[in-house]
Amino acid sequence: MASTLLSARDLHFLLYEWLDTEALTARPRYSDHSRETFDAALELAERVATDHFAPHNKASDANEPHFDGERVHVIPEVRKALEVYAETGLAAAGMPASVGGAQMPQVVSSACGAYFQAANLGTSAYPFLTSGNARLLLAHGSPEQVDTWVLPMVEGRFTGTMCLSEPQAGSSLADITTRAEEDGEGGYRVFGNKMWISGGDHELTENIVHLVLAKLPGGPPGVKGISLFVVPKYLVEADGTIGERNDVVPAGLNHKMGYRGTVNALLNFGEGAHTPGGRAGAVGYLVGEPHQGLRYMFHMMNGARIGVGAGAAAVGYTGYLKSLAYARERLQGRPLGDKDPARPQVPIIGHTDVRRMLLAQKSYVEGALALVLYCARLVDEAASTDDDAGRERANLLLDVLTPIAKSWPSQWCVEANSLAIQVHGGYGYTREYDVEQHYRDNRLNPIHEGTHGIQALDLLGRKAVQDGGARLALLVETAQRTADRARELGGDEAVYAGLLSAALARTTETAASAWAGGDPAVALANATPYLEAVGHVVVAWLWLEQLVAAHGRAGDFYEGKRAAAAYFFRHELPRTGPQFDLVASRDRTVLDVSPDVL
């Protein structure tokens, strides 16, 4: 029976027929691997996700974590699932061999991870945050910090978090007030409060490694004065054993509309619940240099942004597959023109509007999965090439795609989940069917790791204009090469190539028009429509990439690809015209409206 988490056939197409993942094994970094090890990892991920993550997805939603004033309680199935995840080696699959990892390409480990995100977004958040935490410390931590904190995280004994937001600051990190004071012994004590901390407290693992943004007294104002600290839940002795409790404790939990299986906490640091070493303050360990904390944290944040997009794609994908299965089984109504009540009812997939909704979902979720895997392939390219120019190109392309990879799946795969509910009809919004929870879970992703609007400002305010627009120019140039290849194939591919080329031209022209007046307030007033339009252009490009890869191949799978691509080019890409027009006009409607009239 085919899985309703993800399509293994689609993953194999994306990895091997399109992205040529197997070619990575010729590079020294990945030379210990082969197509066989990749397939084994994917099969293991599907099995563990199906057997150990999916079964408690509804249970952890209905019985969310709770805080009794002293301890945070999580249903026991979560701990069991995480233990299996660690025991099978999946926790270490994408980590470097230097810390005991399998050093598998990011594109393969991302594909494996998508199974867990599709199966249980709440439980999968714990290991995925941990992986990002470990990667940051590998990049910027000391050898001692790697030994103390990263190795146990790779083994699955510790989990990790990222602590940025504060109740009064939200996404405005310049306004954080958490402070770190030198303790006179070469260490630091941290004082303050952090809000919205996923995985912030639990007893699922031996320890929790918090990465905390804080300011040192006398440092530069704003974001330039932010430093980064490791603040563990428990101190660790010199021999690696767990020591006394640190002074970081939950003040309470946030109760969300979805993603309920992930603890989300307000944490207090240094308020006196504990006195490690007999002194006030939470013990913290400075990562790297003072006042470089936000730069370091972006290492984790950018990975997390693509991870959010991957989670959105995965949850959208499983909702699509479940609505597709339902549409094939649910009998209701008769074909247009057949009004005879004595005739049997037909599966609802026979109705045109249901097929429209299914095709829309397919175009969104398969396009989103292609986008996040393409970004993962760029990570591998940068990590494994000996060509400095190739590495720079991959990093620049990844940089401009990151806000799109975060926001586009988070917008359109939520829409896919909405359509999955619609396909189910009245059953869709009942808790007895999975698609209701998938929508609630996925609706958080447009906010996670920088809201839609923040990503829009990043794209139009920075990525599109930095270095004379080099990043945006590289994106357009790369996509145009796809259009040139497709045009040579003739047929629909050539038609779509023309449509893509026109949209690519508007991508750069509109950015220039937005900034033509030189006023950032005017240029960025319509940054969000620009992000949405460019996101559609990027996904159209990746659909054309898939069409080129599928060219000349027969069978239902490839016909499905061609149908989804046709839908996207004919129904979705035309949305971008009015959006580009609006941005290019430097419309002032949202800029000039008085708050008093809203």
N, C-alpha and C positions, 0 to 999 in steps of 0.2 A: 504494500500500500504506500502510495507516494506521501512524503512528509508534507504537513501543512505549516511547517516552520519556514523553510526556504526551499527553493528548487535546486537540488544538487546538479541537475542538468544545466541550469543557467549558470551556476557557479563555475562549473567546468568550462563552459563556453567562455565566460569572462576571463578566467584565469589562463586558459591554455590556447583557445582559438583566437582570442583578441589580444590579451596583454602579454602573451608569450612568456609566462612566468617560468616555464621550464628552462628558458635560456639563462636565467639567473644562476643556475647551478654551475655554469661554466666560469663563474667569477669566484675568486678565492674565498670571499666572505661566506659564500653559500655552497661551497664545493662538497661539503659533507652530505648534501641533500640531493634528492632526485624526485622525479615525478611520483615514484612509489612512496617516498616519505611524505610528500605533500598530500597525496590521496589518503594515506593512512591517518594523517592528522585530521583531515576533513571528515573522514568516516567516524573517527573517535569523537570528534566534537559533536557531530550530529547525534551520535548514540548517547553521549553523556547529557547533552542538552535535552534530548527527548525523555530520557529515563530519570534524570535527577533534578532538572531545573523546571521543565514544563509542568510536572505534576503538582507542584505547590504554588504555581503562579496565582491561581485564584485564592488559595488559602492565605497567602501572605498579603493579598489585597484586602481580604475580608478581616484579617487579624493583624493589623499593622503594628509595628513596634510601639511599645508604650514604656513610660518612665514612671517608676513608683516613688520617685524622690531620691533614690539611692542608686538603682540599677536600671539599665535599659534592657527590656526583654524582647527577644525576637523569636519567632516560632522555630522549633528545633530542626525542621526540614532545611532551613537555610544553611545552618552549620554543616549538616550532613552533605549537602550539595557542594559546598566550598571545599570540604575535605576530599571528596571524590575528584573535584577539579584539580586540586593540588597533587593528589596521589597519582593521577594519570599523566602528570607532567605538562598538562595544558597551561598551567599558570606560568611555566617557564618557557613555553614554546618559542615566543618571539624575543626572549631576552638573550643578551650576548653570552657566548660560551665562557667568558672570563668570570662570570658570576654563577655559573652552573646552568645557564640556559641552553636551549637547543639551537639558538641562532637561526631560526627559521625566518624567511623573508617576511617583511611586514605585510605584504599583500596577502600571503597565505594565512598568517595569524589573524589578520583582520577578517578574512573570510570565515575562519573558524569561529572567531568572536561573534560574528553575526548570528550564528546559530543560537548562542546563549542569549543574545539580546532579543532575538525573536521569541525564544522560549520563556524568558523571565527577565524582564528589564530590571526589576527591583533587585534580584539576587545578583545579576551580572554586574551591577554597578560596583560592588565591593572589590572584586579582582581587577576590574578595569581601572578604577581610580588608583589602586595599588600599583599597577603597571606603570601608569603615568608618573606617580610619585618616585618610583624606583628609577625610571629613565632620567628624571630631572637630577637626582642625586648622582647618577652615573656620569652625567654631563658636567655637573658643577660642584659636587661634593668632594670632600677629601677622601683619600684611601681608607682612613679610619671610619669615616661615615659610611662608606660603601660596605665595609666589613660588618659594621654594627647594625645598620638599618636595611641595606639593600639585600644582602644575602638571605636574611629571614623572610623578607617579602617575596623573593623569588621562590623560596621553599614553601610559601603559603602559610607560614607561622605568624607573620605580622601582616596587617593591612595598612593602607595609607590613605591620607586625605589631603585636600588643599583648602587652606583657611584664608580667604581673601576678604569677603564681605563682612560688614559690621551693620548693626541695626540702624545707625544714623547715616551710614555712607552708601549702602547698596553697591552699585557698580562704580560709584565715584571714589576710586581708590585713593585719590589725592587727599580725601577727607578722613582716612582711617586714623584712629587714635590709639590703637594698641601699641604699647611701648616696650622696649627691651632695655634693661639696665645692666651694665657690667657688674659682676658680683665680687670683683676684686681678686678672683682666683683664676682668671682667664676664661670664665664662662659668662652666661647671661641669665637674667631672670625676666620673664615675660609677664605683662599685666595687661588685661583688656578683655574684650568680648568679641566673639565671631558668630555670625548668623548664617543660616542656610548651609550648614556643613554636612554634606552627604557622607554617610558612614562615620559620623562624628563620635559616636560612642556605642559600644556593644560588647558582648563577651564571645563573639564568634571566633576570635583568634587570641593568641597570647598577649598581643600588644597592638597598639595603634600608633602609627608614625604620622603626626600632624606636621605639615609644612605651613608655616605661619608667617604672614607678612606683618611686620612691625617696624616702628621707627625708633632710632637711637636718639637720645637727647643731644641737641646741638646740631643735628644733621640738616641738610638742605630742606627747604619747604616742599610740600606737594609730593608728587610721585618720585622725585629725585632723591628723597630722603628715606625711601623704603628699603628695608633689609629683609632677608629671608632666614628663618630659623627652623630647625628640627625641634619639635616639642613633643616628646612621646607621652603616651598615657602612663606608662611605667618606665622608670629608669632602668638601664641595663648595666649589670656589673661587668667588670673587666673580663671575666670568663664567659660572657655572653648570656648568663642566667638573668632572669627577671628580678629586678630589685624593687625598691619602694615605689609607692604611688606618687606620681607627679601631681602638681596642683592644676590640672585641667579637668573640669567636670562639666556635665551638662546642666544647664539651667532649665531646660525643657525641650520638648520636641515640637517640630512643625508638622501639621497634619494636612497633607496635600490631596488634591483631587485624584491624582494618579501617582505612579511610581511609589506606591505606598510601602512596598517591601523594603525600600532603602531607608534606614534611619536618617532623619534630617534634623540636625540639632542646633540649638543655641548653646555655645560653649563659653564658659568663664575661665579665664587664665589668671592665676595668681590672686584669687580673692580669699584665700585662707582656708579652703575646705581641707587642704593638706599642706604640710610644711616639709617638703623634701629637704633632707639635710638639716632640719631644724630651723629653716629660714623661710622668709616670705617669698612668694613668687614662684611661677612655673619655670623649671629648669629648661633652658633653650640652648641650642648649639648653632652658632652662626654658620650659614652655608656661604662659601666663597668670600667675596669682599663686602664690606659695609656699603650700604646705599645702592646695591646692584640687585636688590631682591625682586623688583618687578621684571627686570630683564630676564632673570633666571626663571621666574614663575611663568613667563610666556612660553618657555620650553614645554611646560606641562599644559598650559592653557591652550596652546595651538593644537597639541595632540588631542586634548579633550574636546576641542571644538569639532575636529574631524570625527572623533568618537561619538559625539552627540549626533552628528549627521548620520553616522553608521547605525546608531541605535534607532533613529527615526526611520531610516530605510528598512531596517529589519522588522520593526513593528508594523510598518506599512505593508511590508511584503507578506507577513503571516496573516494579516487581516485580509489582504487580497486573496490569498490561497484559500482561506476559510470561506470567504464569500463566493469564490468560484465553485468550491465543492458544494456549498449550499444551493447555488443556482442550478447546478446540474441535477440535484436531487428533489428540490422543492417543486411540486406540481401545483400550478395555479393558472387559470385562464386558458384561452385558446388562441390560435393565430388570428391575426386580423382577417376579416372576411369570413371566418368560420364561426357562426353564431349558434350552431346546433348544440344545445345543452346535453344531448345524448352522446356527443363525442367526448372521448377522454380528454382530461386536462393535460397540458404539456409542461415540461420543466421550464421554469421561468427564464432560463438562459436562451430560450427560443424567442423571447420578446426583445425587440430592438433596443429599447431604452436600458434594459438590463445589460445587454452586450456593450452598450455605450459606457455604462458605469464600470464594467469590468475592464474594458479596453483602456479607459482613462486611468484606472488604478494600475494596470500593467505598465502603462507608459511612464507613470510617476515612479513606481517602486523599482522597476528594473533600470530606469534611468538613474535613480538615486543610488542604487547599489553600484552601478557602473562608475558613478562619480567618486564615491568614497574609495573604491578599489583602485581607481586610477590615481588618486592622491597617495594611497599606500604604495603603489608602484613607483611613484616619484620619490618617496622616502627611500625605497630600496635602491633606486638609481643613484641618489646622492650618497648613500652609505657604501656602495660597492664599486663605484666606478673609479678608475685611475685617471680619468680625463678631467682636469680641473674645469675646463669650459663646460663639459657635460654636467658636472656637479653643480656649477653655478646656475646653469639653465634649469635644472631640476628644482633647485631651491627657490629660484625666482618664480617659476610656474606654480610651485606649491604655495608660495606666499600669497599670490594673487587669488588662488583657488580656495584658500582656507575659509574666508568668510562665506563664500558661496557654498562650499561643502558642508558648512555648519547650518546655514539658513535655508537653502533650497529644499533639502529633504525634510527639514523641520516644518516647513510650510506645506509642501505638497504631499508629503506622506501622511500628514494629519488629514489632509483633504481625502487621501485614499482611504483612511480609516473611516471618515465620515461617509464616503460612498459605500464602504463595506457594510456599515449599519443600514444604509438605504436599501441595499440589495436584499438584506434580511427582512426588510419591512418592519412590522411591529415587533417581531422577535429581536431585531437588532439592538434595540435600546433596553432590553431586559438583561439582568445579570446572569441568566441561565446560558447565554451565548457569549463567547469570548470577545466579540468585536466591540462590545460596549466598554470593556476594560482597556482594550488596545487604544481606543480613542482617548480615554482619560489619561493613560500613561503617556501617550505621544504628545498630548497637548502641552506638556511641560517643556518639551524640547525647544520650542521657539524662544523660551526664556533662558534655559540652561546655558551656561558658559558664554554669556554676552547676548543680549536680546537681539531680535531682528534689526532694530534700529541702530544698535551699536555696530553690528556687522556691516550695515549699509554705510555708516560714517567711515568705517575702516576701508571699505572698497572704494568709494568715490572720493573720500577725503585724503586717503593715503595711498593705497595700492595703485589706483588709476593714475596718479600724478607723480609719485616718487621717481626720482632719477629721470625726469623728463618723460615719464609715462612708459618706462622700459618694461615693466611687468605686464601692463595691459597690452603693449605692442607685441610682446612675446606670446601671450595667450592668443591674440588674434592671428598672429603669424602661424602658430601651431595648428589652430583650427582650420585656417585657410588651406594648409597643406592637405588636410583631410578632404576638404571640398574639392581640391584639384584632383586628387586620386579618384574620388567618387564621380566626378564629371567625366572622366575617361571611361567609366563603366557603362555610361548611357542609361536609358530607361529612367525609372523613378529616382535612382541614385543621382543622376545628373540634374533632375528637376530639384531635388532637395539640396543639392550642392549650390545651385543658384540662389535658393532661398536663404541658405546659411551664409553665403558670401555677402548678401545684402544686409543681413542682420549683423554680421561682424563689422561691416563698414559703419553701421549706425552706432555700434558699441563705442568706437573710438571718437566718432564725430560728436556724439552726444556728450561724452565726458568733456571734450573741448568746449562745446557750447555752454555747458553748465558753468564752467570756470571762466568763460570769456569776459565777464564783468569784473573779475578779480575780487569779488566779495564772497568770503567763505559762507556767510549766513545765507546768501541767495543761492550759491552753488549747491549747498548741502540741504536746502529746504526740502528737496525732492530726492534725497539720497535713497530712500526706501524703494520708490518705483524703479530707480536705476538698478539697485541690487536685484530686484525681482525680474527685471527685463534681462539683465546680463545672465542671471541664473538660468533662465529659459534658453538663452542662446547657447550657453555652455552645455546644457543637457541635450539640446538639438544636435550640437557637434558630436557628443558622445553616442547619440543614437545613430548618427551617420557613420561613425567609427564602427559600430556594431554591424550596420548594414554592409559595409565594405568587407568586414570579416566573414559575414554570412553569404556573401555573393556567390551565386552558382550552386549553393547547397540546397538540397531538397529535403522535405519532410515537415511535419506539423510544427516542430520546434522552430525551424527557421521561418516558416510562414507566419508564426506568431510574432517573431521579431519584426518581420516586415510590416505586419498589421499595426503593431504598437508604434513603430517609427512613422508610419503613414498618419496615424492619429496625431502624434505629437507635432509633426510638421504642418498638418492641415488644420488642426483644432487649437493647438497650444502656441506654437511659434507666432501666429498672427497677433496674439495678445501684446507682443512687445512693441508693435508700431505705435499705438497710442501712448504707451508708457514712455518710450523714447521721445515722442513729440512733447509730452508734458515736461520732461526734464530739460530738454533743449530750449524750451520757451522761457525757462527760468521763472516759471509761474510763482507768484508770491502769496497765493491764497493762504497756505498754512503758516507762512511767515508773518503775515500782516494781521491775521485774525486776533482780536483782543480776547484775552482770557476771560474778560468780564461777560462776554456774550455766549460762552460755552456752557 
